């Protein structure tokens, strides 16, 4: 893995997979890590001609832990923007899954002039959070750190969600909690409003098992291209990584 020293002194770690095509930057979801979830999809021939950057956000995966304020989603986006600038990447596609969709939208807003397109995969567009972030946010940071995090990991293991349980186990509880609160609060303007406002190509990907969803039609009405990954639910990078790669390729063609 490669390293980038952020302005707060913590290190972001990322995979940099070579390719001549416009880079694709991947941003993972809550309690996840690109280093675990995306190598198979990123290595698929559908997108292997592109340079692919798989970043673990601070507090997740192989990246350093940091102070709680660095885990705010807007701050995570700023750190990734700094990394992109340091790498000298002047044009890129941004992909974000779930929580990473909100970070991807915030990042795209920071570096609009450099974005070739954005792909959000079942990402958070509005405040209120999902069931996981609401369960985390219902606890205090202290309670989640002391007991809630371990209970959640154990519950996911018992439910057979081994991959997410493993990455959640290695996540900083404070990072998970801070991100969950941000997802519940939402953004101002909302991530949905920002997505609709972007002048570059926009796509939103659903897992087939997550359908039906009223946003399929709503997104299309606002100029967002909708893609569907077959044989997959929310965890599409795990359920069908090749199908996800195909959906990403279709979105950036």
Secondary structure, 3 states (H helix, E strand, C coil): CEEEECCCCCEEEEEEECCCEEEEEEECCCCCCHHHHCHHHHHCCCCCCEEEEEEECCCCCCCCCCCHHHHCHHHHHHHHHHHHHHHCCCCEEEEEECHHHHHHHHHHHHCHHHEEEEEEECCCCCCCCCHHHHHHHCCCHHHHHHHHHHHHHHHHHHCCCHHHHHHHHCCCHHHHHHHHHHHHHCCCCCHHHHHHHCCCEEEEEEEHHHCCCCHHHHHHHCCCEEEEECCCCCCHHHHCHHHHHHHHHHHHC
